[in-house]
Amino acid sequence: MTPQNNPSPVSSCLKTRLAETEAKARAAEFHKQTATELSDLIKKKDKEIETYRSAYPGLIAQWKDQQEKFTNMQAHLASCYPDWECILGLTACKEILCENRKLKSHYEASMGVAELQLEYANADLAKAKDQLNAWKDMSKWITKRLDDNNKLFERICAVDSCKKPYMQLYLFHFVLWPSHRQLSTDPRKLQHQEVSPESAYCYALGLTDHCTCLVGYPWIISVGAYDCHLANAWEAWRIAGERQGAAQSAFEQIARDKAEYQALSTPAALELAVEESLRNYDKLAEKPECPKCPPCEPPADDPCHQPCPPEDDDGEQPQDCGNGSSNNPCDQPPSPDPEPCEQPPADNCDDSGQEEPEKPEKPDSPQQGKPSDPKQDMSDTPQQQGSH
C-alpha cells in the first residue's frame, strides 16, 4: 500500500459533527420552552376569553369614539398645513430619520455577516416574545393602548403651535394615527403608512427594514377568534426562537474557529505540525511534482494585493487607493442582507361575526409613489408583511 499524506491537523469531520450536535441541542432546549409556553397558554386561555368577552363592547365603543375625533383632527391638520407631507419629508425624514438610518447602516457595515444575522435574530426574538405576552393578556393590552392614544390626542391638542410649529403633524402622522389604526384590523392588511410611517412618508429616502417574521400586536378581534390568533402569535415566537438559535450557533462557531486557529498558530504548534507533515511526505513512495508557483499565491481579486489605480490627471491618487473604499460614511456599502425570513403563520383565523370598527376617512393629500388612500375595505385582503 502506498503511504498517503495524513489529513490536515485541523480535522473538519469531528468539528462539523460537534457544531451540528450543539445546534440540535440548542434547538431541543428551546423546543422544551415552546412546549411549556404552549401548555401555559392553554391553561390561561379560557380566563382571558371571558375577560375579553366582557371588555369587548367597551373596547369597540371607545375605538369608534376615538375614530371620530381622530378623523376630524386629520382633516383639520390637512386644512391648516396643506403641504404637511412635504414639511415632514424635509424635516423629520431628511434631517432626523435619514441621519439616524445612516448611523445604523454605518455600524452594521462594520459587522460581520454572522454577527449581523445574530443582531437581527435577537431583535426579532425579543419583539416576538413581547407580542406573545401582549396576546396572552390582550384585554389589558388593548385597554392600555386605547388609553395611551387618548392621552396622545390630548397632548396634540395642547401643543402650542406658536412655540412648536408643525409638531402636531409629526405626533399625529408618525405616532397617533398608526397606533389607532392598528387596533382596527390585522396590521398585515393595513396601508403602509399605517404600519410603518417612517418608511412610508420617507419613501424617497429608501428607509426600509429587514423582515421580522412577526404577526403584530393585538387588535380588536371577535371573541371566537382569540384561540387562533394566540396560536399564531406563539408560532411566530417559535419561528423567531429557532432562527435566533441557529444564528447564535453560527456566531459562536466563529469564536471556536478563532480559538482553534490561535492554538495551532503558535510557533511551537506550527513547528510540530510542519515536522509531522514533512515526515509524512518523506514516507511517500511517489512524491508529487512541486508546483511552479507558490502554493499560497493570493487570488487575483484579493484587494490586499491589488496595485493602486492609476493617478488622476491632476496627479492625485483616488481616495479608494489600496483598499477599495472611501472614508465617506455616506458611501459605505450596504449591510449584508439577512437570510430570508420564514413566513409567519397565515392569518386563517375566522373573524366572522366581529363588529368591525368603522372605516376611517382621510382627506385628499399628495401621494406620490406611495400607497393610495388608507381608507380601505377591512375585509380580507392580500397579506402584507408588516414590521408592527
N, C-alpha and C positions, 0 to 999 in steps of 0.2 A: 504494500500500500504506500502510495506516495504521500509523504508528510504534507499537511496543509497548514496554511497560516492560521494561527489562533484568531478567534474573533477579537474585536476591539475590546480593550479593558473595560469600556463602558458598555455593558450588555443591555440592549434596549428591550429584550424579551420580558425578563422578570420585572423591569421597571414599568413597562407598559401594563403588565398584569396587575401590578400594585396600584397604579393610578386608576385603572378600571375598577378594581375591587373597592378602593377607598371611595370612589364616586358612587358606586352602588350602595355602600354602607351609609353614606351621607343621605342618599335618596331614601333608603329604608327608614332611617331615623326620622326624616321629615314625614314619610307616609304614616308613621305612628302618630305624629302630631295631627295630621289631617283627619285620621280616624277618630282621635279624641275630640277634635273640634266638631266634627260632624255629629258625634254622639251627643255632645253638649247642645248643639243647635236643635236636635230632635227633642231633647228634654224640655227646652225652654220655648219651643216654637208656639205651642198652644196658648201659653200665657200671654205671649206678645200679640198673637192674633186677637185675643179678646180685648187686650188693651187698645189695639189699633182699631178694632171694630167700634169701640166706644168713642174713640177720638176722631174717627173718620169724618162724620158730618161737620164737626167744628173746624177741622183742617181744611175741608173743601170751602166752607163759608169764609174762612179767613183768607184763603188764597184768592177767592173771587173778589173780596173787598179790596185787597191789595192790587189786584189786576186793574181795577177801575182807576185807582189812584195813580198807579204807575203809567198807565196809558195816557192819562191826562198830563202827567209830568213830561212824558216823552214828547207829546205834541207841543207843550209849552216851550220846552228847551229847543225844539226844532224851529219854532217861530222866532225865538229870541236869537238863536245862533244858526242861521241857515247854512253856514259853512262849518258846522261843528266837526264834520268828518275831516276836513282839511286841517282845521285847527289842531285836532288830536294827532293827526298824522305828522305835523311839523313839530309838535312839542313832545307829547307822551311817547309817540312811536320813535321819531328820529333821534331826539336828544336823550331819552332815558332808556326805553326798552331796547333800542338797537345797540346802544353803547353797552348795556348790560349783556346783551347776547354776544357782542364781540369779546367781552371778558370771558364769558363761558366758553366760546369757541377757542379762545387763545389757550386756556388751561387744558381744555380737552385735547387740543392738538399736541400738547406735550406729553399726554398719557399714552401708554402702550395700548394695543388693541384689547388685550386681556383685562387690563385694569379698567379701561373704559366700559367694557362689557359688564364687569362687576359693578361699576358705578351705576349703570342703568338698571341692572338687575336688583341691586339693593333698594334703589328708589322705587321701583315697581312693586317689590315685595312689601315695603313699608306702606305704600299707598293702598295696595290690595288688602292688607290687614286692617288699615284704617277704615276702608269702605265696608269690609265684612262686619266690623264692630258696629258701624252705623246701621247696617241692615239688621243686626241682631236686636238692636234697641230702636227700631225705626220710628215708633210713635214719638219718643222723646227727641230723637234727632230732627225730625221734620218740624216738630213744635219749636225747637230752638232756632232752626233756620228761618221759620216764619217770623219769630220774634226779632231775630237779628236783622232781617230785611226791613221790618217796620222801623227799627231804630235807625237804620241807614237812610231810609226815606226821610225821617225827621231830621237827620243830620244834613241831608242835601238841602232841605227846605230852609235850614238855619244858616246855610253858607252865605256869608256877606259877599255879594257879587262885586262890590267895590274894592274890598281888600283882597279877595281871592277870585279874580275873574276866571271864568271857564272851569273852575274846579268842579262845579256841578256836572259838567259834561263827562269828565273822567269817572267820577264816582258812579254816575248813572250807567254809562255805556260799558264800562270795564268791570264794574263790581255788582251793582244792584240788579240791573236788568238780566244778566246771565244767571245770577243766583235765583231770581224769581222764576225765570222760565224753566230752569232745570228741575223745578218742583212739579211741573205740569205733565211731563212725559219722559220717556226713555231718552237720556241725553244723546244716545247714538242716532236719534231720529230728529234732532233739532238742527236748526241752521247753524252755520259755522260761527257766526258772531255771538250766538247764544251759548256756545260750548267753549270756544277758545277765542275770546275777543282780541287777545294780543296778536295772534296770527291772522285774524280776520281783518281787523282795521289797519294792521301794519303789513298788509299783504304785499305791497310793493317792495318792502324791505326783506322779504323772504324769511320771515321768522317762523320756523317750523320746529317741531319736536319729534323725537322718535316715538313710535307707537308704544303703548303701555299695557296692552293685553288686559285692560280692565273693563268693567261693565258700568261704572258710575255709582255715585252716591244715591240714596233712596229718593224716590219721588212719590207723589200721591197715586197709589195704585188701588185697584179693587181689593177688597179684603181677601177674596178667594185666591188671588194670585200670589199671596205672600210666600207660600211654601216654595213655589217655583223660582221666584226672584231671589230668595235667600239661598237656594241651592246654586243658582248661577253665580252669586257673589262668592260662595265657598269654592266653586270650581275655578273661578278666576284667581282666587288666592292660592289654590293648589298649583295651578299652572305657573304662577309667578314664583312660588316657592321652589318648584323643580328647576326652573330656569336659573334662579339665584344659586341653587346648589351646584349646578353644572358650571356656572361662571366662577364660583368660589373655588371649585376643584381645579379649573383651568388656571386660575391665578396662582393658587398655591403650588401648582406643578412648576411654575417658573422659579419660585423660591427654592424648590428642591433641586431643579436643574442647576441653578446658580451655585448652591452649596456643593453639589457633586463636582461641578467644574472647578471650583476653588480648591477642593480637596485633592483633585487629580492633577492640578496645575502647579503645585509646589515643586521647587527644584528636586527635592528628594523623590517625590512621586513620579515626576517626569523621567528621572534617571532610571528608576526601577522599571517603568513601563517600556522605555526605549530599550533597555537591556533585554527584556523579555521578547520584544519584537525582533531584535537583531538575532537573538538565539534561535527563534523560530525560523527566521529567514535562512540562517546558516544550515538548518536541517533540511531545507527543501532540496529535493533531488534535481529539479529543474527550476533554475532561477528565472523569474520573469525579466523581460527586457526593460532596462531602465528608461524612463521617459526622457524625451529630448527637452521638454520644458519643465520648469519647476512644478511639482505636483500640486502646490498650493497657490498657483498663479491666480490673482484676483480676476473675477469675471470682467468682461469689457464694460458692463454698465455699472460698475462699482463707483459711486460718487466720490469715495475717499481716494481713488487713484486716477481721477479724471484730470487732465490738464485744464488750466483756466481757459475760458473762452477768449477769443481774440479781442484785443483792445478796441475801444470805440475810436471814432475818427478824432476825437479830442485827446486821445492818449490815455483816457481813464479806463480802469477796469470796471466792468459791470458790477453792480452791487452783489450779485449772487455768485461771484467768482469763488470757485473752490468748494462751495457747499450746496449750491443749487437752490438757495432760498434767500430772500431779502430779510432785513431786520424790521420791516414794517409789520406790526402786528395785524394790520388790516389785510395784509397779503398772505396770511398764514393759510396753508391748505386746510380744507375742511376736515373735521374729525372723522376717524374711521366710522363707517356706518355700523350700528349694532346689527346682530343677526335678526332676520325677520321674526316678528312675533308670531307665536301660535295664536290663532284667532280665539277671542274669548267665547264663552258659550253663546249660542244664538238665542235671541230673545223669542222663545217659543212659549212664553207664559200667556195664559188666557186672561186678558183683562176685560173680558166681556162683562157687561153689567156695571162697569165703572161709570160713575157720574163724572164725566170729564170736565175739567175747568174750561171756561170759555176761551176762545181763540183770542190772542192779543191783536190789537190794531196798531199799526205803525205808520206814521205819515211818510210821504214820499221823501226820499233822500238820495244823494248820489250813491250809486252802487257800481262803480267801475271795477270790473274784473273780479267781483265777489258774488256770493250767492244772492238771489233775489230777496224780496221782502220776507222777513222772518215770520209773518203770519202764515200759517200753513195748516194743512189738514193734519190733525193729531192722530189719525188712524195709522195703521201700519204703513210704513214707507221703507224703501231700501235702507239697509243698515249702514250707518256711518260709524267709522272708528273714531271715538272721542277720547280725549285725554282729561276727562272731567275729574 
